[in-house]
Amino acid sequence: MERFQTITPVDGSVYVERPYATANVINLTLEKAQTAQTHWQALPLEARQAICTKAVECFVANQDAIGEEVTWMMGRPMAYTKGEVAGFVERATHMINIAPEALAPIMLPEKQGFRRYIKRVPLGTVFVVAPWNYPYLTAVNAIVPALLAGNTVILKHSAQTPLCAERMVAAFVEAGIPEDVFQYLHLSHADTENVMQHHSIRHVAFTGSVPGGAMVERAVAGRFIGTGLELGGKDPAYIRQDAEVKNAVETVIDGAFFNSGQSCCGMERLYVHEDVYDDVVNQSIELVKQYKLGRPDNPETSLGPLVRTASADFVRAQTQEAINQGAKALIDPHHFPADQPNTPYLAPQLLVNVTHAMRVMTEETFGPLLGIQKVKDDDEALRLMNDSEFGLTAAIFTQDEARGEQLAERVEAGTVFLNRCDYLDPALAWVGIKNSGRGCTLSQVGFEQLTRPKSFHFKRV
C-alpha cells in the first residue's frame, strides 16, 4: 500500500505518515456518499443546523491539540494557531445562522390560477480540496454551507496537513452526523483528478495554485458541473498622503508577514504616496525588526519557518533577482540568526526601488517579503494595483472615506478593504477575479454556489 509522509518544517522530521486511499476505498467512499445524500437532504434544515452547531462545539473542545498539530504540520507559531480555531467557529457559526434565509424558497407574486416558487436544492456530493496554509479556514468555507444545503461532502486535504481532514470529520461524527454524509480521503494527485471525474461528484471546491486550478478545469471538462476556484493572489495596498500612517503601516506589515506571508490574501505589494513615503518606509523597517524568527513551538516566536525549504528558496531567489535588477533590501538578515540557507527559516524582508519589471511585484511570492513602491498620485497607484494577473483582495488607506470608496470602485479585486486588510468577513462573499479564480464562498451568495434552482409551476384546477 502506497504511503505518504508529512515532513514538519519545524525540524525536518516525519510528523505524520498515512496510506493513500486504495481504488476500492475511493469507489466505496463515493458510492456511500451518493447513497447517504438522499437521506441527508430529506432531513429538515433545523436538524442539519443542529448537527453542524454541535460539530463546532466538538471541534472547539480539542482546540489545544488542534493548534499544536497545525504548528507542527505547517510551521505557524503556536502563539497564533488557536486563531485558526476561532476563525473556524466564526465562519461556521455565521453560515449556520444565515442558512434559513439563504436557503428559503423564492416565492413569486400571485398570478391568477397559478402558484409559482423557486427552491434551492442541493447538488449532490461536493468534493472539497483544501490547502495547508490555513487548513481549517479554507476548508470550512465550503464544507459547512455544503452540508447545510443538503449535500454530502468528501474532503481531500493537503498531504502537508492530513490530520485536519481527520479532525474535521471526527468532530462531525461525534456530533451525530449520519454515516457517510461527511467523509475524507487521503489521495495522490492522480486519484484526486480521478475523483473529480467520477459521475457522483457534482461540485468541486478547490483552493490552491493557478496550475492546480487549471488541473481542476481540465479534470471536469465536459462534465457540466460547478467549480469553485480560489487560486491566490498578489494583493496590493495603497497608502494615500492623507492616511493615518501609523495604523496603515501596522496593518500592512501584519498583513504581509503574518503566517510568514503564506496567505492568499496577504499583502505582497505596497504603493505609497510620495508625501508619506519616507515615513512609511522608516516605520515599516522598525516594525519588521521586531519580529522574532524561530521554532514555532517556542511561545516567543512571532515568525515561523515557511512550509518547506523549497518555498524559502523560491523567495530567496525572487529577492536576489530583484536586487540584481536594482532593488534595495532594507532588512539585514543577520538581525535574524535563525535565518539559514538550505532551511525553511527565512528572515522577513522589505524591498524598495522595485518596479513591475521585477517578478517580486508581479509573481506570487507566498513568503515574508514586501515590495514598496513610491507613487505620485491616486491614478498611478490604481494603474499599478490593477497591473496584475491576480485579483483577490486590495487595501486602500485614507481618512477620506468618500475618496476611498471612489478608488475602491476602480480597483480590480474580489474584495476591497478600506483601512484594513488580510481579513475574511463571513458575511461578505469571498471571491476572486482574473487568475485569483472564480465562484465564491461564504455569505448568502455562497449558498448559491452549492445549490441549484428548481422551479415549481403549479396550475390550480
C-alpha positions in Angstrom: 0.0 0.0 0.0 1.4 3.4 -1.1 2.0 5.8 1.8 3.0 9.4 2.2 4.8 11.4 4.9 4.3 14.8 6.3 7.7 16.4 6.9 7.4 19.1 9.6 9.2 22.4 8.8 9.9 22.7 12.5 12.9 20.3 12.4 12.6 18.3 9.2 11.3 15.2 10.9 8.4 13.0 9.8 5.4 14.2 11.8 2.6 12.2 10.1 2.6 9.1 7.9 -0.6 7.8 6.3 -1.5 5.4 3.5 -3.2 6.7 0.4 -6.7 5.5 -0.2 -6.9 2.5 -2.5 -9.1 2.4 -5.6 -11.6 0.2 -3.7 -11.7 2.6 -0.8 -12.2 5.5 -3.1 -15.0 3.9 -5.0 -16.8 2.7 -1.9 -16.5 6.2 -0.3 -18.0 7.8 -3.4 -20.9 5.3 -3.5 -21.6 5.7 0.2 -21.7 9.5 -0.2 -24.1 9.3 -3.1 -26.4 6.9 -1.2 -26.3 9.0 2.0 -27.2 12.2 0.2 -30.8 11.4 -0.4 -31.5 10.8 3.3 -29.4 13.8 4.4 -31.3 16.1 2.1 -34.6 14.9 3.4 -33.7 16.0 7.0 -35.2 19.3 8.0 -32.8 22.2 7.8 -33.1 22.7 11.5 -31.7 19.2 12.1 -28.8 19.9 9.8 -28.1 23.2 11.6 -28.2 21.4 15.0 -25.7 18.8 13.9 -23.3 21.5 12.4 -23.6 23.5 15.6 -22.8 20.5 17.7 -19.8 19.7 15.4 -18.4 23.2 16.0 -18.6 22.6 19.8 -16.9 19.2 19.4 -14.2 20.8 17.3 -13.5 23.6 19.8 -13.2 21.1 22.6 -10.0 19.9 21.0 -8.5 23.3 20.2 -5.3 22.8 22.2 -4.4 19.7 20.3 -5.6 21.1 17.0 -3.4 24.2 17.4 -0.3 22.1 18.3 -0.9 19.9 15.2 -1.2 22.9 12.9 2.1 24.2 14.2 3.9 21.0 13.6 2.4 20.3 10.2 2.9 23.7 8.6 5.0 25.8 10.9 2.8 28.6 12.2 3.9 29.8 15.6 2.0 28.1 18.4 1.0 31.6 19.7 -1.3 32.0 16.7 -2.6 28.6 15.8 -5.6 28.8 18.1 -6.7 31.7 16.0 -7.4 29.1 13.3 -10.0 27.5 15.6 -11.6 30.9 16.4 -11.9 31.7 12.7 -13.4 28.3 12.0 -16.0 29.0 14.7 -16.8 32.5 13.3 -17.3 31.3 9.8 -19.2 28.1 10.6 -21.5 29.9 13.0 -22.3 32.7 10.6 -23.2 30.2 7.8 -25.4 28.2 10.2 -27.2 31.3 11.4 -28.0 32.6 7.9 -28.9 29.3 6.4 -32.7 29.6 6.8 -32.8 32.9 5.0 -30.2 32.0 2.4 -31.9 28.7 1.5 -35.5 29.8 1.8 -37.7 29.4 -1.4 -38.2 32.4 -3.6 -42.0 32.9 -3.6 -43.2 34.7 -6.7 -46.1 37.2 -6.8 -49.6 35.8 -7.0 -50.7 35.0 -10.5 -54.3 34.2 -11.2 -54.8 30.4 -11.2 -51.1 29.6 -10.5 -48.7 29.0 -7.7 -45.1 29.6 -8.5 -41.9 29.4 -6.5 -38.2 28.5 -6.8 -36.4 26.3 -4.3 -32.7 26.0 -3.8 -31.9 22.3 -3.8 -28.6 20.5 -3.1 -26.3 19.5 -5.9 -25.4 16.0 -4.6 -21.8 15.2 -3.5 -19.3 18.1 -3.1 -15.6 17.4 -3.3 -13.5 19.8 -1.3 -9.8 20.1 -2.0 -8.1 22.1 0.8 -4.6 23.6 1.2 -2.1 23.6 4.0 -1.6 27.3 4.7 -4.9 27.9 6.5 -6.1 24.3 6.6 -9.3 24.7 8.6 -10.3 28.2 7.5 -10.1 27.4 3.8 -12.0 24.1 4.2 -14.8 25.3 6.4 -15.8 27.9 3.8 -17.2 25.2 1.6 -17.9 22.3 3.9 -20.3 23.8 6.3 -22.6 25.6 3.8 -22.5 22.5 1.5 -23.7 20.3 4.4 -26.3 22.8 5.5 -27.7 22.9 1.9 -28.2 19.1 2.0 -25.1 17.9 0.1 -22.8 15.2 1.2 -19.1 16.1 1.3 -15.8 14.3 0.6 -12.7 16.2 1.9 -9.3 15.8 0.4 -6.7 17.7 2.4 -3.2 18.6 1.6 -0.6 15.9 2.3 1.1 18.6 4.5 -2.0 18.8 6.8 -3.7 15.4 6.7 -4.7 15.5 10.3 -7.0 18.4 9.6 -9.3 16.2 7.4 -9.4 13.6 10.2 -10.1 16.2 12.9 -13.0 17.8 11.0 -14.7 14.6 10.1 -14.3 13.3 13.6 -16.0 16.4 15.1 -19.0 15.9 12.8 -19.2 12.2 13.6 -19.1 12.9 17.3 -21.9 15.5 16.7 -24.1 12.7 15.3 -24.0 13.4 11.6 -25.5 10.4 9.7 -23.0 7.9 8.4 -21.2 8.7 5.1 -22.5 12.2 4.9 -19.1 13.7 5.6 -16.0 11.7 4.7 -12.3 12.3 4.0 -9.9 10.6 1.6 -6.1 10.8 1.6 -5.3 10.9 -2.2 -2.5 11.1 -4.6 -2.6 13.8 -7.3 -3.7 11.3 -9.9 -6.5 9.9 -7.7 -7.6 13.5 -6.8 -8.2 14.0 -10.5 -10.0 10.7 -10.8 -12.4 11.6 -8.1 -13.2 14.9 -9.8 -14.1 12.9 -12.9 -16.4 10.5 -11.0 -20.1 10.7 -12.1 -21.3 11.2 -8.5 -19.3 14.4 -7.9 -21.5 17.4 -8.7 -19.2 20.3 -7.5 -15.5 20.8 -6.8 -14.4 23.4 -4.3 -10.6 23.9 -4.7 -8.2 26.2 -3.0 -4.6 26.2 -4.3 -2.3 27.4 -7.1 -3.2 28.6 -10.6 -1.8 25.5 -12.1 -3.9 23.5 -9.7 -7.0 25.4 -10.7 -6.2 24.7 -14.4 -5.9 21.0 -13.5 -9.4 21.1 -11.9 -10.8 22.7 -15.1 -9.2 20.0 -17.3 -10.4 17.2 -15.0 -14.1 18.3 -15.1 -14.2 19.4 -18.7 -17.3 18.1 -20.4 -18.9 17.1 -17.1 -21.0 20.2 -16.8 -20.5 20.6 -13.0 -19.7 23.6 -10.9 -16.3 24.5 -9.7 -15.2 27.0 -7.0 -11.6 28.0 -7.5 -9.7 30.1 -5.0 -6.2 30.5 -6.5 -4.3 33.0 -4.6 -3.1 36.5 -5.4 -0.5 39.2 -5.4 -2.6 41.6 -3.3 -1.7 45.3 -3.2 -2.1 48.0 -0.6 -2.1 51.8 -1.2 -1.3 54.3 1.5 -2.5 57.7 0.4 -1.0 61.0 1.6 -3.9 61.6 4.0 -3.7 58.2 5.6 -3.2 57.7 9.3 0.3 56.4 8.7 1.0 54.6 12.0 -2.2 52.5 11.7 -1.7 51.9 8.0 1.9 50.7 8.4 1.0 48.4 11.4 -1.9 46.9 9.4 0.0 46.4 6.2 3.1 44.9 7.9 0.9 42.4 9.8 -1.0 41.6 6.6 2.3 41.0 4.8 4.2 38.9 7.4 1.5 37.0 9.4 1.8 33.3 8.8 5.3 34.0 7.3 3.5 35.6 4.3 1.8 32.4 3.4 -1.6 33.8 2.8 -3.6 34.0 -0.4 -4.9 37.4 0.6 -1.6 38.6 2.3 -0.2 42.0 1.2 2.6 41.4 -1.3 2.8 44.9 -2.9 2.7 48.3 -1.2 2.3 51.6 -3.1 2.9 54.7 -1.1 2.2 58.3 -1.9 5.5 60.3 -2.3 4.4 62.7 0.5 4.4 60.0 3.2 6.8 57.5 1.5 9.9 58.1 3.8 7.7 58.0 6.9 6.1 54.7 5.8 9.4 53.1 4.9 11.0 54.0 8.2 8.1 52.8 10.3 8.0 49.6 8.3 11.6 48.9 9.0 11.2 49.4 12.7 8.2 47.0 12.8 9.8 44.3 10.8 12.8 44.3 13.0 10.6 43.4 16.0 9.7 40.0 14.6 11.3 37.0 16.3 12.1 34.3 13.8 12.5 30.8 15.3 11.0 27.5 16.1 7.2 27.8 16.1 6.9 25.7 19.2 8.7 28.5 21.1 6.0 30.7 22.6 8.2 33.8 22.0 8.4 33.2 18.3 6.3 35.6 16.1 7.6 34.4 12.7 7.9 30.7 12.0 9.5 28.8 9.1 8.0 28.5 5.7 6.2 25.2 5.0 9.3 23.7 3.3 12.8 24.6 2.3 11.9 24.7 -1.4 9.4 27.5 -0.6 12.0 29.5 1.2 14.5 29.0 -1.6 11.9 30.4 -4.1 11.6 33.5 -2.0 15.3 33.8 -1.7 15.7 33.6 -5.5 13.0 36.1 -6.2 14.6 38.5 -3.7 18.1 38.1 -5.1 16.8 38.6 -8.7 15.1 41.8 -7.7 18.3 43.1 -6.0 20.3 42.2 -9.1 17.8 44.3 -11.1 18.2 47.3 -8.9 16.0 46.8 -5.8 17.4 47.6 -2.4 16.9 45.3 0.6 16.2 47.2 3.9 16.5 44.4 6.4 19.8 42.8 7.4 19.2 39.0 7.6 21.8 38.8 10.3 19.3 40.5 12.6 17.5 37.1 12.5 20.1 34.5 13.5 17.6 31.6 12.7 17.7 32.6 9.0 19.9 29.9 7.5 20.4 28.7 3.9 19.0 25.3 3.0 16.4 25.6 5.7 12.8 26.8 5.7 13.7 29.5 8.2 13.8 32.8 6.3 14.2 36.4 7.6 11.5 38.9 6.7 12.5 41.4 4.0 11.4 44.8 2.7 12.5 45.9 -0.8 12.4 49.4 -2.2 13.4 50.7 -5.7 11.2 48.0 -7.1 9.3 48.1 -10.4 6.8 46.0 -12.3 9.7 44.8 -14.5 10.6 42.6 -11.5 9.0 39.3 -10.6 8.7 40.4 -7.0 6.0 42.8 -7.9 4.1 40.6 -10.4 4.5 37.0 -9.4 3.0 35.5 -6.3 5.7 35.2 -3.5 3.9 33.5 -0.7 6.6 34.3 1.8 7.8 37.0 4.2 8.7 39.6 1.6 7.1 43.0 0.7 8.0 45.3 -2.1 7.4 49.0 -1.5 7.0 51.4 -4.5 6.6 55.2 -4.4 3.7 56.8 -6.4 2.9 60.4 -7.2 -0.9 60.2 -7.1 -4.1 58.1 -7.0 -4.1 57.4 -10.7 -0.6 55.9 -10.7 -1.4 53.8 -7.6 -4.6 52.4 -9.3 -2.7 51.7 -12.5 -0.1 49.7 -10.6 -2.6 48.0 -8.3 -4.5 46.7 -11.4 -1.4 45.8 -13.3 -1.6 42.2 -12.2 -2.8 38.8 -13.4 -4.5 38.4 -9.9 -7.4 40.0 -8.2 -8.3 38.6 -4.8 -8.1 41.5 -2.4 -6.7 45.0 -2.3 -6.4 47.6 0.5 -6.6 51.4 0.5 -5.6 53.6 3.4 -7.1 57.1 3.7 -9.0 59.2 6.1 -11.2 60.4 3.3 -13.8 57.6 3.2 -15.7 59.1 0.2 -12.5 59.3 -1.8 -11.5 55.8 -0.7 -14.8 54.5 -1.9 -14.4 56.1 -5.3 -11.0 54.5 -5.6 -12.3 51.1 -4.4 -14.8 51.1 -7.3 -11.9 51.2 -9.7 -9.8 48.5 -8.1 -9.9 45.1 -9.9 -10.4 42.8 -6.9 -12.9 40.5 -5.3 -12.7 42.3 -2.0 -11.5 45.9 -1.4 -10.6 46.9 2.1 -10.5 50.4 3.5 -8.1 51.0 6.4 -7.7 47.3 7.0 -6.5 44.2 5.1 -6.0 40.4 5.2 -9.3 39.6 6.8 -12.2 37.5 5.7 -15.7 38.6 6.9 -18.0 35.6 6.6 -20.9 37.9 5.9 -19.2 39.0 2.7 -18.7 37.0 -0.5 -15.2 35.6 -0.7 -14.4 35.8 -4.4 -11.5 36.4 -6.8 -11.2 37.6 -10.3 -8.7 37.1 -13.1 -6.2 34.4 -12.1 -7.4 34.5 -8.5 -10.2 32.2 -9.5 -13.9 32.2 -9.9 -17.0 31.4 -7.9 -17.4 32.4 -4.2 -17.8 31.0 -0.8 -19.3 32.4 2.4 -22.1 34.9 2.7 -25.6 34.4 1.5 -24.2 34.3 -2.1 -22.0 31.4 -1.2 -25.0 29.1 -0.8 -25.9 29.7 -4.4 -22.7 28.0 -5.5 -23.6 24.9 -3.6 -27.3 24.6 -4.6 -29.2 24.7 -7.9 -32.5 26.4 -8.5 -35.5 24.2 -9.0 -38.7 25.9 -10.3 -42.3 24.8 -9.3 -45.1 25.9 -11.6 -48.5 24.7 -10.4 -51.8 25.4 -12.1 -54.8 25.3 -9.8 -57.7 23.2 -11.1 
